[in-house]
Amino acid sequence: MKILLIEDEQELSKSIQHYLSGNDFLCESVNKIQDAFEKIAMYAYDCILLDLSLPDGNGFEILKKLKKTNKEDGVIIISAKSTLDTRIEGFNLGADDFLVKPFHLSELLVRIQALIRRKQFGGNNNLVFNEIEINLLSKIVTINKSKIELTKTEIDLLLFLIGNKNKVLSKGAIAEHLSGDMADMLDNHDFVYAHIKNLKKKLKNSGSDNYIKTVYGLGYKFQEWYENYYIKHNVFI
């Protein structure tokens, strides 16, 4: 899961990044509005943590930009400004949650997890897709009720694919999701193929159907109705 932190308090920013990284999130950070504009224009985030008091303006400008460009990234405002008017304006501009400073990092984590569940997985802690079940808190994956051993990257990849099922995802989009803006520094995205291959093999060996399809020249798709469905179920159309 990928987070963008927009915060100019250096020590707080470092603390949040360290804490979220220790809880298996990929956390990028910026401290100015213009840098945030560049990030959200280039990348998609599971959650944006937004401070309102930034050196070059008000964080509400970022919410306005997200709304104008129809971006669907979840947003949690983290701010010492706790007036009712401030909270109402934030929600009216599209924020999903509001956390008043100072706060416990453990509460921030719970808020992020809840937001991602609501926006991507219908508010459930357990994501169930046919024979595949993923506990979003413990990151335990089971196939037909039997636990399967996946790496952190493979779990992130599986969640990203299922969360975008029936959509074609380019290798670049997958690389960016797994590596953040570091993906831009790589000569190629061949590591995506390796992760896809390993994930498909582990799912197949554990008894899962083949949902991950290669769309040649474009990328990959987690396809709900796979090509062998009609043959497997003796249905002909």
mmCIF file of the C-alpha atoms, coordinates in Angstrom:
data_MODEL
# 
_entry.id   MODEL 
# 
loop_
_atom_site.group_PDB 
_atom_site.id 
_atom_site.type_symbol 
_atom_site.label_atom_id 
_atom_site.label_alt_id 
_atom_site.label_comp_id 
_atom_site.label_asym_id 
_atom_site.label_entity_id 
_atom_site.label_seq_id 
_atom_site.pdbx_PDB_ins_code 
_atom_site.Cartn_x 
_atom_site.Cartn_y 
_atom_site.Cartn_z 
_atom_site.occupancy 
_atom_site.B_iso_or_equiv 
_atom_site.pdbx_formal_charge 
_atom_site.auth_seq_id 
_atom_site.auth_comp_id 
_atom_site.auth_asym_id 
_atom_site.auth_atom_id 
_atom_site.pdbx_PDB_model_num 
ATOM 1   C CA . MET A 1 1   ? 0.000   0.000   0.000   1.00 0.00 ? 1   MET A CA 1 
ATOM 2   C CA . LYS A 1 2   ? 1.345   3.408   -0.972  1.00 0.00 ? 2   LYS A CA 1 
ATOM 3   C CA . ILE A 1 3   ? 1.060   6.596   1.087   1.00 0.00 ? 3   ILE A CA 1 
ATOM 4   C CA . LEU A 1 4   ? 1.902   10.214  0.265   1.00 0.00 ? 4   LEU A CA 1 
ATOM 5   C CA . LEU A 1 5   ? 2.722   12.319  3.332   1.00 0.00 ? 5   LEU A CA 1 
ATOM 6   C CA . ILE A 1 6   ? 2.452   16.103  2.844   1.00 0.00 ? 6   ILE A CA 1 
ATOM 7   C CA . GLU A 1 7   ? 3.960   17.549  6.021   1.00 0.00 ? 7   GLU A CA 1 
ATOM 8   C CA . ASP A 1 8   ? 6.551   20.286  6.662   1.00 0.00 ? 8   ASP A CA 1 
ATOM 9   C CA . GLU A 1 9   ? 7.389   19.426  10.293  1.00 0.00 ? 9   GLU A CA 1 
ATOM 10  C CA . GLN A 1 10  ? 10.567  17.468  9.686   1.00 0.00 ? 10  GLN A CA 1 
ATOM 11  C CA . GLU A 1 11  ? 10.650  15.417  12.882  1.00 0.00 ? 11  GLU A CA 1 
ATOM 12  C CA . LEU A 1 12  ? 6.975   14.492  12.634  1.00 0.00 ? 12  LEU A CA 1 
ATOM 13  C CA . SER A 1 13  ? 7.431   13.559  8.990   1.00 0.00 ? 13  SER A CA 1 
ATOM 14  C CA . LYS A 1 14  ? 10.349  11.264  9.828   1.00 0.00 ? 14  LYS A CA 1 
ATOM 15  C CA . SER A 1 15  ? 8.407   9.645   12.675  1.00 0.00 ? 15  SER A CA 1 
ATOM 16  C CA . ILE A 1 16  ? 5.365   8.966   10.490  1.00 0.00 ? 16  ILE A CA 1 
ATOM 17  C CA . GLN A 1 17  ? 7.465   7.580   7.643   1.00 0.00 ? 17  GLN A CA 1 
ATOM 18  C CA . HIS A 1 18  ? 9.421   5.297   9.968   1.00 0.00 ? 18  HIS A CA 1 
ATOM 19  C CA . TYR A 1 19  ? 6.270   4.039   11.687  1.00 0.00 ? 19  TYR A CA 1 
ATOM 20  C CA . LEU A 1 20  ? 4.353   3.366   8.472   1.00 0.00 ? 20  LEU A CA 1 
ATOM 21  C CA . SER A 1 21  ? 7.343   1.671   6.838   1.00 0.00 ? 21  SER A CA 1 
ATOM 22  C CA . GLY A 1 22  ? 7.514   -0.635  9.863   1.00 0.00 ? 22  GLY A CA 1 
ATOM 23  C CA . ASN A 1 23  ? 3.889   -1.539  9.202   1.00 0.00 ? 23  ASN A CA 1 
ATOM 24  C CA . ASP A 1 24  ? 4.475   -2.528  5.575   1.00 0.00 ? 24  ASP A CA 1 
ATOM 25  C CA . PHE A 1 25  ? 3.453   0.736   3.904   1.00 0.00 ? 25  PHE A CA 1 
ATOM 26  C CA . LEU A 1 26  ? 5.443   2.454   1.189   1.00 0.00 ? 26  LEU A CA 1 
ATOM 27  C CA . CYS A 1 27  ? 5.511   6.082   2.361   1.00 0.00 ? 27  CYS A CA 1 
ATOM 28  C CA . GLU A 1 28  ? 6.735   8.988   0.237   1.00 0.00 ? 28  GLU A CA 1 
ATOM 29  C CA . SER A 1 29  ? 6.886   12.530  1.581   1.00 0.00 ? 29  SER A CA 1 
ATOM 30  C CA . VAL A 1 30  ? 6.931   16.141  0.412   1.00 0.00 ? 30  VAL A CA 1 
ATOM 31  C CA . ASN A 1 31  ? 6.724   19.388  2.374   1.00 0.00 ? 31  ASN A CA 1 
ATOM 32  C CA . LYS A 1 32  ? 5.402   21.877  -0.179  1.00 0.00 ? 32  LYS A CA 1 
ATOM 33  C CA . ILE A 1 33  ? 2.234   22.264  -2.221  1.00 0.00 ? 33  ILE A CA 1 
ATOM 34  C CA . GLN A 1 34  ? 4.021   22.432  -5.565  1.00 0.00 ? 34  GLN A CA 1 
ATOM 35  C CA . ASP A 1 35  ? 5.918   19.216  -4.872  1.00 0.00 ? 35  ASP A CA 1 
ATOM 36  C CA . ALA A 1 36  ? 2.644   17.585  -3.872  1.00 0.00 ? 36  ALA A CA 1 
ATOM 37  C CA . PHE A 1 37  ? 1.025   18.726  -7.135  1.00 0.00 ? 37  PHE A CA 1 
ATOM 38  C CA . GLU A 1 38  ? 3.810   17.000  -9.088  1.00 0.00 ? 38  GLU A CA 1 
ATOM 39  C CA . LYS A 1 39  ? 3.442   13.782  -7.110  1.00 0.00 ? 39  LYS A CA 1 
ATOM 40  C CA . ILE A 1 40  ? -0.326  13.476  -7.404  1.00 0.00 ? 40  ILE A CA 1 
ATOM 41  C CA . ALA A 1 41  ? -0.175  14.304  -11.112 1.00 0.00 ? 41  ALA A CA 1 
ATOM 42  C CA . MET A 1 42  ? 2.276   11.453  -11.750 1.00 0.00 ? 42  MET A CA 1 
ATOM 43  C CA . TYR A 1 43  ? 1.191   8.780   -9.265  1.00 0.00 ? 43  TYR A CA 1 
ATOM 44  C CA . ALA A 1 44  ? -1.844  7.242   -7.581  1.00 0.00 ? 44  ALA A CA 1 
ATOM 45  C CA . TYR A 1 45  ? -1.858  6.728   -3.813  1.00 0.00 ? 45  TYR A CA 1 
ATOM 46  C CA . ASP A 1 46  ? -3.916  4.522   -1.526  1.00 0.00 ? 46  ASP A CA 1 
ATOM 47  C CA . CYS A 1 47  ? -3.931  7.348   1.003   1.00 0.00 ? 47  CYS A CA 1 
ATOM 48  C CA . ILE A 1 48  ? -2.690  10.948  1.197   1.00 0.00 ? 48  ILE A CA 1 
ATOM 49  C CA . LEU A 1 49  ? -1.867  12.409  4.611   1.00 0.00 ? 49  LEU A CA 1 
ATOM 50  C CA . LEU A 1 50  ? -2.334  16.151  4.300   1.00 0.00 ? 50  LEU A CA 1 
ATOM 51  C CA . ASP A 1 51  ? -1.186  18.926  6.617   1.00 0.00 ? 51  ASP A CA 1 
ATOM 52  C CA . LEU A 1 52  ? -2.956  22.232  6.045   1.00 0.00 ? 52  LEU A CA 1 
ATOM 53  C CA . SER A 1 53  ? -0.245  24.708  7.113   1.00 0.00 ? 53  SER A CA 1 
ATOM 54  C CA . LEU A 1 54  ? 2.447   24.410  4.460   1.00 0.00 ? 54  LEU A CA 1 
ATOM 55  C CA . PRO A 1 55  ? 5.279   26.837  3.634   1.00 0.00 ? 55  PRO A CA 1 
ATOM 56  C CA . ASP A 1 56  ? 3.890   27.807  0.231   1.00 0.00 ? 56  ASP A CA 1 
ATOM 57  C CA . GLY A 1 57  ? 0.175   27.902  0.996   1.00 0.00 ? 57  GLY A CA 1 
ATOM 58  C CA . ASN A 1 58  ? -2.892  26.169  2.422   1.00 0.00 ? 58  ASN A CA 1 
ATOM 59  C CA . GLY A 1 59  ? -3.283  22.407  2.061   1.00 0.00 ? 59  GLY A CA 1 
ATOM 60  C CA . PHE A 1 60  ? -6.860  22.943  0.920   1.00 0.00 ? 60  PHE A CA 1 
ATOM 61  C CA . GLU A 1 61  ? -5.355  23.821  -2.478  1.00 0.00 ? 61  GLU A CA 1 
ATOM 62  C CA . ILE A 1 62  ? -4.305  20.195  -2.813  1.00 0.00 ? 62  ILE A CA 1 
ATOM 63  C CA . LEU A 1 63  ? -7.843  18.996  -2.100  1.00 0.00 ? 63  LEU A CA 1 
ATOM 64  C CA . LYS A 1 64  ? -9.140  21.392  -4.762  1.00 0.00 ? 64  LYS A CA 1 
ATOM 65  C CA . LYS A 1 65  ? -6.588  20.033  -7.242  1.00 0.00 ? 65  LYS A CA 1 
ATOM 66  C CA . LEU A 1 66  ? -7.565  16.430  -6.517  1.00 0.00 ? 66  LEU A CA 1 
ATOM 67  C CA . LYS A 1 67  ? -11.236 17.298  -7.019  1.00 0.00 ? 67  LYS A CA 1 
ATOM 68  C CA . LYS A 1 68  ? -10.590 19.233  -10.233 1.00 0.00 ? 68  LYS A CA 1 
ATOM 69  C CA . THR A 1 69  ? -8.577  16.390  -11.776 1.00 0.00 ? 69  THR A CA 1 
ATOM 70  C CA . ASN A 1 70  ? -11.026 13.673  -10.613 1.00 0.00 ? 70  ASN A CA 1 
ATOM 71  C CA . LYS A 1 71  ? -8.366  11.861  -8.614  1.00 0.00 ? 71  LYS A CA 1 
ATOM 72  C CA . GLU A 1 72  ? -9.721  9.182   -6.284  1.00 0.00 ? 72  GLU A CA 1 
ATOM 73  C CA . ASP A 1 73  ? -6.850  8.993   -3.783  1.00 0.00 ? 73  ASP A CA 1 
ATOM 74  C CA . GLY A 1 74  ? -8.115  8.804   -0.204  1.00 0.00 ? 74  GLY A CA 1 
ATOM 75  C CA . VAL A 1 75  ? -7.202  11.816  1.961   1.00 0.00 ? 75  VAL A CA 1 
ATOM 76  C CA . ILE A 1 76  ? -6.758  12.146  5.713   1.00 0.00 ? 76  ILE A CA 1 
ATOM 77  C CA . ILE A 1 77  ? -6.135  15.700  6.930   1.00 0.00 ? 77  ILE A CA 1 
ATOM 78  C CA . ILE A 1 78  ? -3.611  15.857  9.794   1.00 0.00 ? 78  ILE A CA 1 
ATOM 79  C CA . SER A 1 79  ? -3.682  19.341  11.274  1.00 0.00 ? 79  SER A CA 1 
ATOM 80  C CA . ALA A 1 80  ? -3.500  21.371  14.459  1.00 0.00 ? 80  ALA A CA 1 
ATOM 81  C CA . LYS A 1 81  ? -6.354  23.487  13.068  1.00 0.00 ? 81  LYS A CA 1 
ATOM 82  C CA . SER A 1 82  ? -9.306  21.823  14.726  1.00 0.00 ? 82  SER A CA 1 
ATOM 83  C CA . THR A 1 83  ? -12.093 24.374  14.393  1.00 0.00 ? 83  THR A CA 1 
ATOM 84  C CA . LEU A 1 84  ? -15.480 23.179  13.194  1.00 0.00 ? 84  LEU A CA 1 
ATOM 85  C CA . ASP A 1 85  ? -15.268 25.443  10.125  1.00 0.00 ? 85  ASP A CA 1 
ATOM 86  C CA . THR A 1 86  ? -11.902 23.963  9.161   1.00 0.00 ? 86  THR A CA 1 
ATOM 87  C CA . ARG A 1 87  ? -13.176 20.396  9.449   1.00 0.00 ? 87  ARG A CA 1 
ATOM 88  C CA . ILE A 1 88  ? -16.346 21.169  7.492   1.00 0.00 ? 88  ILE A CA 1 
ATOM 89  C CA . GLU A 1 89  ? -14.379 22.870  4.718   1.00 0.00 ? 89  GLU A CA 1 
ATOM 90  C CA . GLY A 1 90  ? -12.023 19.910  4.505   1.00 0.00 ? 90  GLY A CA 1 
ATOM 91  C CA . PHE A 1 91  ? -14.851 17.400  4.158   1.00 0.00 ? 91  PHE A CA 1 
ATOM 92  C CA . ASN A 1 92  ? -16.680 19.589  1.659   1.00 0.00 ? 92  ASN A CA 1 
ATOM 93  C CA . LEU A 1 93  ? -13.545 19.664  -0.494  1.00 0.00 ? 93  LEU A CA 1 
ATOM 94  C CA . GLY A 1 94  ? -13.341 15.868  -0.508  1.00 0.00 ? 94  GLY A CA 1 
ATOM 95  C CA . ALA A 1 95  ? -11.278 14.811  2.520   1.00 0.00 ? 95  ALA A CA 1 
ATOM 96  C CA . ASP A 1 96  ? -12.208 11.377  3.902   1.00 0.00 ? 96  ASP A CA 1 
ATOM 97  C CA . ASP A 1 97  ? -11.059 11.860  7.487   1.00 0.00 ? 97  ASP A CA 1 
ATOM 98  C CA . PHE A 1 98  ? -9.616  14.503  9.834   1.00 0.00 ? 98  PHE A CA 1 
ATOM 99  C CA . LEU A 1 99  ? -7.064  13.791  12.576  1.00 0.00 ? 99  LEU A CA 1 
ATOM 100 C CA . VAL A 1 100 ? -6.123  16.593  14.977  1.00 0.00 ? 100 VAL A CA 1 
ATOM 101 C CA . LYS A 1 101 ? -2.488  17.087  16.042  1.00 0.00 ? 101 LYS A CA 1 
ATOM 102 C CA . PRO A 1 102 ? -1.000  15.885  18.273  1.00 0.00 ? 102 PRO A CA 1 
ATOM 103 C CA . PHE A 1 103 ? -2.053  12.276  17.694  1.00 0.00 ? 103 PHE A CA 1 
ATOM 104 C CA . HIS A 1 104 ? -0.772  8.782   18.419  1.00 0.00 ? 104 HIS A CA 1 
ATOM 105 C CA . LEU A 1 105 ? 0.816   7.059   15.451  1.00 0.00 ? 105 LEU A CA 1 
ATOM 106 C CA . SER A 1 106 ? -1.159  3.925   16.281  1.00 0.00 ? 106 SER A CA 1 
ATOM 107 C CA . GLU A 1 107 ? -4.393  5.875   15.767  1.00 0.00 ? 107 GLU A CA 1 
ATOM 108 C CA . LEU A 1 108 ? -3.106  7.244   12.466  1.00 0.00 ? 108 LEU A CA 1 
ATOM 109 C CA . LEU A 1 109 ? -2.397  3.685   11.324  1.00 0.00 ? 109 LEU A CA 1 
ATOM 110 C CA . VAL A 1 110 ? -5.909  2.544   12.227  1.00 0.00 ? 110 VAL A CA 1 
ATOM 111 C CA . ARG A 1 111 ? -7.418  5.515   10.364  1.00 0.00 ? 111 ARG A CA 1 
ATOM 112 C CA . ILE A 1 112 ? -5.353  4.720   7.252   1.00 0.00 ? 112 ILE A CA 1 
ATOM 113 C CA . GLN A 1 113 ? -6.323  1.046   7.345   1.00 0.00 ? 113 GLN A CA 1 
ATOM 114 C CA . ALA A 1 114 ? -10.001 1.924   7.778   1.00 0.00 ? 114 ALA A CA 1 
ATOM 115 C CA . LEU A 1 115 ? -9.890  4.388   4.875   1.00 0.00 ? 115 LEU A CA 1 
ATOM 116 C CA . ILE A 1 116 ? -8.291  1.863   2.537   1.00 0.00 ? 116 ILE A CA 1 
ATOM 117 C CA . ARG A 1 117 ? -10.842 -0.771  3.548   1.00 0.00 ? 117 ARG A CA 1 
ATOM 118 C CA . ARG A 1 118 ? -13.722 1.617   2.845   1.00 0.00 ? 118 ARG A CA 1 
ATOM 119 C CA . LYS A 1 119 ? -12.464 2.878   -0.493  1.00 0.00 ? 119 LYS A CA 1 
ATOM 120 C CA . GLN A 1 120 ? -11.060 -0.311  -1.979  1.00 0.00 ? 120 GLN A CA 1 
ATOM 121 C CA . PHE A 1 121 ? -12.556 -3.310  -0.229  1.00 0.00 ? 121 PHE A CA 1 
ATOM 122 C CA . GLY A 1 122 ? -16.057 -2.338  0.915   1.00 0.00 ? 122 GLY A CA 1 
ATOM 123 C CA . GLY A 1 123 ? -15.070 -1.738  4.526   1.00 0.00 ? 123 GLY A CA 1 
ATOM 124 C CA . ASN A 1 124 ? -14.128 -5.358  5.214   1.00 0.00 ? 124 ASN A CA 1 
ATOM 125 C CA . ASN A 1 125 ? -11.076 -6.604  7.119   1.00 0.00 ? 125 ASN A CA 1 
ATOM 126 C CA . ASN A 1 126 ? -11.269 -9.823  5.131   1.00 0.00 ? 126 ASN A CA 1 
ATOM 127 C CA . LEU A 1 127 ? -11.082 -9.605  1.364   1.00 0.00 ? 127 LEU A CA 1 
ATOM 128 C CA . VAL A 1 128 ? -12.693 -12.659 -0.231  1.00 0.00 ? 128 VAL A CA 1 
ATOM 129 C CA . PHE A 1 129 ? -12.439 -13.386 -3.929  1.00 0.00 ? 129 PHE A CA 1 
ATOM 130 C CA . ASN A 1 130 ? -13.787 -16.843 -4.723  1.00 0.00 ? 130 ASN A CA 1 
ATOM 131 C CA . GLU A 1 131 ? -11.290 -19.284 -3.157  1.00 0.00 ? 131 GLU A CA 1 
ATOM 132 C CA . ILE A 1 132 ? -8.812  -16.512 -2.216  1.00 0.00 ? 132 ILE A CA 1 
ATOM 133 C CA . GLU A 1 133 ? -9.114  -14.845 1.192   1.00 0.00 ? 133 GLU A CA 1 
ATOM 134 C CA . ILE A 1 134 ? -6.836  -12.092 2.505   1.00 0.00 ? 134 ILE A CA 1 
ATOM 135 C CA . ASN A 1 135 ? -6.900  -10.691 6.020   1.00 0.00 ? 135 ASN A CA 1 
ATOM 136 C CA . LEU A 1 136 ? -6.039  -7.033  5.460   1.00 0.00 ? 136 LEU A CA 1 
ATOM 137 C CA . LEU A 1 137 ? -4.759  -6.533  9.011   1.00 0.00 ? 137 LEU A CA 1 
ATOM 138 C CA . SER A 1 138 ? -2.615  -9.642  9.494   1.00 0.00 ? 138 SER A CA 1 
ATOM 139 C CA . LYS A 1 139 ? -1.803  -9.937  5.762   1.00 0.00 ? 139 LYS A CA 1 
ATOM 140 C CA . ILE A 1 140 ? -2.509  -13.676 5.904   1.00 0.00 ? 140 ILE A CA 1 
ATOM 141 C CA . VAL A 1 141 ? -3.570  -15.193 2.579   1.00 0.00 ? 141 VAL A CA 1 
ATOM 142 C CA . THR A 1 142 ? -5.484  -18.458 2.316   1.00 0.00 ? 142 THR A CA 1 
ATOM 143 C CA . ILE A 1 143 ? -6.574  -20.515 -0.682  1.00 0.00 ? 143 ILE A CA 1 
ATOM 144 C CA . ASN A 1 144 ? -9.548  -22.787 0.001   1.00 0.00 ? 144 ASN A CA 1 
ATOM 145 C CA . LYS A 1 145 ? -8.989  -22.114 3.746   1.00 0.00 ? 145 LYS A CA 1 
ATOM 146 C CA . SER A 1 146 ? -5.332  -23.236 3.604   1.00 0.00 ? 146 SER A CA 1 
ATOM 147 C CA . LYS A 1 147 ? -2.634  -20.673 4.349   1.00 0.00 ? 147 LYS A CA 1 
ATOM 148 C CA . ILE A 1 148 ? -0.268  -19.789 1.520   1.00 0.00 ? 148 ILE A CA 1 
ATOM 149 C CA . GLU A 1 149 ? 3.181   -18.288 2.086   1.00 0.00 ? 149 GLU A CA 1 
ATOM 150 C CA . LEU A 1 150 ? 3.649   -15.075 0.108   1.00 0.00 ? 150 LEU A CA 1 
ATOM 151 C CA . THR A 1 151 ? 6.255   -12.366 0.422   1.00 0.00 ? 151 THR A CA 1 
ATOM 152 C CA . LYS A 1 152 ? 5.216   -8.828  1.403   1.00 0.00 ? 152 LYS A CA 1 
ATOM 153 C CA . THR A 1 153 ? 5.672   -7.713  -2.204  1.00 0.00 ? 153 THR A CA 1 
ATOM 154 C CA . GLU A 1 154 ? 3.560   -10.599 -3.498  1.00 0.00 ? 154 GLU A CA 1 
ATOM 155 C CA . ILE A 1 155 ? 0.745   -9.735  -1.066  1.00 0.00 ? 155 ILE A CA 1 
ATOM 156 C CA . ASP A 1 156 ? 0.871   -6.071  -2.114  1.00 0.00 ? 156 ASP A CA 1 
ATOM 157 C CA . LEU A 1 157 ? 0.803   -7.153  -5.750  1.00 0.00 ? 157 LEU A CA 1 
ATOM 158 C CA . LEU A 1 158 ? -2.165  -9.489  -5.192  1.00 0.00 ? 158 LEU A CA 1 
ATOM 159 C CA . LEU A 1 159 ? -4.126  -6.769  -3.375  1.00 0.00 ? 159 LEU A CA 1 
ATOM 160 C CA . PHE A 1 160 ? -3.358  -4.274  -6.146  1.00 0.00 ? 160 PHE A CA 1 
ATOM 161 C CA . LEU A 1 161 ? -4.513  -6.713  -8.826  1.00 0.00 ? 161 LEU A CA 1 
ATOM 162 C CA . ILE A 1 162 ? -7.707  -7.691  -7.017  1.00 0.00 ? 162 ILE A CA 1 
ATOM 163 C CA . GLY A 1 163 ? -8.448  -4.064  -6.141  1.00 0.00 ? 163 GLY A CA 1 
ATOM 164 C CA . ASN A 1 164 ? -8.301  -3.303  -9.870  1.00 0.00 ? 164 ASN A CA 1 
ATOM 165 C CA . LYS A 1 165 ? -9.866  -6.518  -11.150 1.00 0.00 ? 165 LYS A CA 1 
ATOM 166 C CA . ASN A 1 166 ? -10.876 -6.593  -14.805 1.00 0.00 ? 166 ASN A CA 1 
ATOM 167 C CA . LYS A 1 167 ? -8.670  -3.561  -15.495 1.00 0.00 ? 167 LYS A CA 1 
ATOM 168 C CA . VAL A 1 168 ? -5.476  -3.738  -17.542 1.00 0.00 ? 168 VAL A CA 1 
ATOM 169 C CA . LEU A 1 169 ? -2.534  -2.549  -15.427 1.00 0.00 ? 169 LEU A CA 1 
ATOM 170 C CA . SER A 1 170 ? 0.665   -1.573  -17.227 1.00 0.00 ? 170 SER A CA 1 
ATOM 171 C CA . LYS A 1 171 ? 4.036   -2.817  -16.008 1.00 0.00 ? 171 LYS A CA 1 
ATOM 172 C CA . GLY A 1 172 ? 4.834   0.794   -15.205 1.00 0.00 ? 172 GLY A CA 1 
ATOM 173 C CA . ALA A 1 173 ? 1.761   1.198   -13.006 1.00 0.00 ? 173 ALA A CA 1 
ATOM 174 C CA . ILE A 1 174 ? 2.570   -2.017  -11.135 1.00 0.00 ? 174 ILE A CA 1 
ATOM 175 C CA . ALA A 1 175 ? 6.230   -1.015  -10.756 1.00 0.00 ? 175 ALA A CA 1 
ATOM 176 C CA . GLU A 1 176 ? 5.189   2.354   -9.370  1.00 0.00 ? 176 GLU A CA 1 
ATOM 177 C CA . HIS A 1 177 ? 2.784   0.751   -6.901  1.00 0.00 ? 177 HIS A CA 1 
ATOM 178 C CA . LEU A 1 178 ? 5.432   -1.645  -5.623  1.00 0.00 ? 178 LEU A CA 1 
ATOM 179 C CA . SER A 1 179 ? 8.421   0.721   -5.660  1.00 0.00 ? 179 SER A CA 1 
ATOM 180 C CA . GLY A 1 180 ? 6.983   4.245   -5.535  1.00 0.00 ? 180 GLY A CA 1 
ATOM 181 C CA . ASP A 1 181 ? 8.896   6.974   -7.315  1.00 0.00 ? 181 ASP A CA 1 
ATOM 182 C CA . MET A 1 182 ? 11.990  4.749   -7.217  1.00 0.00 ? 182 MET A CA 1 
ATOM 183 C CA . ALA A 1 183 ? 10.469  3.024   -10.241 1.00 0.00 ? 183 ALA A CA 1 
ATOM 184 C CA . ASP A 1 184 ? 11.427  6.042   -12.347 1.00 0.00 ? 184 ASP A CA 1 
ATOM 185 C CA . MET A 1 185 ? 15.091  5.392   -11.618 1.00 0.00 ? 185 MET A CA 1 
ATOM 186 C CA . LEU A 1 186 ? 15.052  1.818   -12.906 1.00 0.00 ? 186 LEU A CA 1 
ATOM 187 C CA . ASP A 1 187 ? 16.297  0.977   -16.391 1.00 0.00 ? 187 ASP A CA 1 
ATOM 188 C CA . ASN A 1 188 ? 13.365  -1.377  -16.920 1.00 0.00 ? 188 ASN A CA 1 
ATOM 189 C CA . HIS A 1 189 ? 10.451  -2.967  -15.102 1.00 0.00 ? 189 HIS A CA 1 
ATOM 190 C CA . ASP A 1 190 ? 11.451  -6.590  -15.630 1.00 0.00 ? 190 ASP A CA 1 
ATOM 191 C CA . PHE A 1 191 ? 11.149  -7.222  -11.889 1.00 0.00 ? 191 PHE A CA 1 
ATOM 192 C CA . VAL A 1 192 ? 7.367   -6.918  -12.351 1.00 0.00 ? 192 VAL A CA 1 
ATOM 193 C CA . TYR A 1 193 ? 7.377   -9.968  -14.628 1.00 0.00 ? 193 TYR A CA 1 
ATOM 194 C CA . ALA A 1 194 ? 9.348   -11.922 -12.008 1.00 0.00 ? 194 ALA A CA 1 
ATOM 195 C CA . HIS A 1 195 ? 6.879   -11.039 -9.238  1.00 0.00 ? 195 HIS A CA 1 
ATOM 196 C CA . ILE A 1 196 ? 3.879   -11.844 -11.459 1.00 0.00 ? 196 ILE A CA 1 
ATOM 197 C CA . LYS A 1 197 ? 5.401   -15.177 -12.429 1.00 0.00 ? 197 LYS A CA 1 
ATOM 198 C CA . ASN A 1 198 ? 6.158   -16.160 -8.816  1.00 0.00 ? 198 ASN A CA 1 
ATOM 199 C CA . LEU A 1 199 ? 2.711   -15.088 -7.602  1.00 0.00 ? 199 LEU A CA 1 
ATOM 200 C CA . LYS A 1 200 ? 0.912   -17.017 -10.343 1.00 0.00 ? 200 LYS A CA 1 
ATOM 201 C CA . LYS A 1 201 ? 2.956   -20.121 -9.566  1.00 0.00 ? 201 LYS A CA 1 
ATOM 202 C CA . LYS A 1 202 ? 2.237   -19.973 -5.832  1.00 0.00 ? 202 LYS A CA 1 
ATOM 203 C CA . LEU A 1 203 ? -1.482  -19.407 -6.388  1.00 0.00 ? 203 LEU A CA 1 
ATOM 204 C CA . LYS A 1 204 ? -1.708  -22.269 -8.879  1.00 0.00 ? 204 LYS A CA 1 
ATOM 205 C CA . ASN A 1 205 ? 0.243   -24.671 -6.652  1.00 0.00 ? 205 ASN A CA 1 
ATOM 206 C CA . SER A 1 206 ? -2.133  -23.860 -3.792  1.00 0.00 ? 206 SER A CA 1 
ATOM 207 C CA . GLY A 1 207 ? -5.219  -24.720 -5.848  1.00 0.00 ? 207 GLY A CA 1 
ATOM 208 C CA . SER A 1 208 ? -6.291  -21.294 -7.073  1.00 0.00 ? 208 SER A CA 1 
ATOM 209 C CA . ASP A 1 209 ? -7.675  -20.700 -10.543 1.00 0.00 ? 209 ASP A CA 1 
ATOM 210 C CA . ASN A 1 210 ? -5.657  -18.703 -13.044 1.00 0.00 ? 210 ASN A CA 1 
ATOM 211 C CA . TYR A 1 211 ? -7.029  -15.177 -12.735 1.00 0.00 ? 211 TYR A CA 1 
ATOM 212 C CA . ILE A 1 212 ? -3.871  -13.241 -13.640 1.00 0.00 ? 212 ILE A CA 1 
ATOM 213 C CA . LYS A 1 213 ? -3.712  -12.746 -17.383 1.00 0.00 ? 213 LYS A CA 1 
ATOM 214 C CA . THR A 1 214 ? -1.013  -11.230 -19.554 1.00 0.00 ? 214 THR A CA 1 
ATOM 215 C CA . VAL A 1 215 ? -2.366  -8.628  -21.971 1.00 0.00 ? 215 VAL A CA 1 
ATOM 216 C CA . TYR A 1 216 ? 0.397   -8.598  -24.541 1.00 0.00 ? 216 TYR A CA 1 
ATOM 217 C CA . GLY A 1 217 ? 1.863   -5.207  -25.251 1.00 0.00 ? 217 GLY A CA 1 
ATOM 218 C CA . LEU A 1 218 ? -0.155  -3.597  -22.445 1.00 0.00 ? 218 LEU A CA 1 
ATOM 219 C CA . GLY A 1 219 ? 0.408   -5.307  -19.098 1.00 0.00 ? 219 GLY A CA 1 
ATOM 220 C CA . TYR A 1 220 ? -1.586  -7.587  -16.801 1.00 0.00 ? 220 TYR A CA 1 
ATOM 221 C CA . LYS A 1 221 ? -5.187  -8.068  -15.745 1.00 0.00 ? 221 LYS A CA 1 
ATOM 222 C CA . PHE A 1 222 ? -6.779  -9.843  -12.795 1.00 0.00 ? 222 PHE A CA 1 
ATOM 223 C CA . GLN A 1 223 ? -9.654  -11.305 -14.775 1.00 0.00 ? 223 GLN A CA 1 
ATOM 224 C CA . GLU A 1 224 ? -12.744 -12.399 -12.912 1.00 0.00 ? 224 GLU A CA 1 
ATOM 225 C CA . TRP A 1 225 ? -14.017 -14.483 -15.805 1.00 0.00 ? 225 TRP A CA 1 
ATOM 226 C CA . TYR A 1 226 ? -11.024 -16.384 -17.049 1.00 0.00 ? 226 TYR A CA 1 
ATOM 227 C CA . GLU A 1 227 ? -10.677 -18.038 -20.431 1.00 0.00 ? 227 GLU A CA 1 
ATOM 228 C CA . ASN A 1 228 ? -11.242 -21.618 -19.262 1.00 0.00 ? 228 ASN A CA 1 
ATOM 229 C CA . TYR A 1 229 ? -14.433 -20.847 -17.331 1.00 0.00 ? 229 TYR A CA 1 
ATOM 230 C CA . TYR A 1 230 ? -16.930 -22.128 -19.864 1.00 0.00 ? 230 TYR A CA 1 
ATOM 231 C CA . ILE A 1 231 ? -14.989 -25.300 -20.596 1.00 0.00 ? 231 ILE A CA 1 
ATOM 232 C CA . LYS A 1 232 ? -14.476 -26.020 -16.885 1.00 0.00 ? 232 LYS A CA 1 
ATOM 233 C CA . HIS A 1 233 ? -18.172 -25.638 -16.111 1.00 0.00 ? 233 HIS A CA 1 
ATOM 234 C CA . ASN A 1 234 ? -19.421 -27.290 -19.336 1.00 0.00 ? 234 ASN A CA 1 
ATOM 235 C CA . VAL A 1 235 ? -21.171 -24.081 -20.373 1.00 0.00 ? 235 VAL A CA 1 
ATOM 236 C CA . PHE A 1 236 ? -21.204 -23.140 -24.031 1.00 0.00 ? 236 PHE A CA 1 
ATOM 237 C CA . ILE A 1 237 ? -22.402 -19.881 -25.524 1.00 0.00 ? 237 ILE A CA 1 
# 
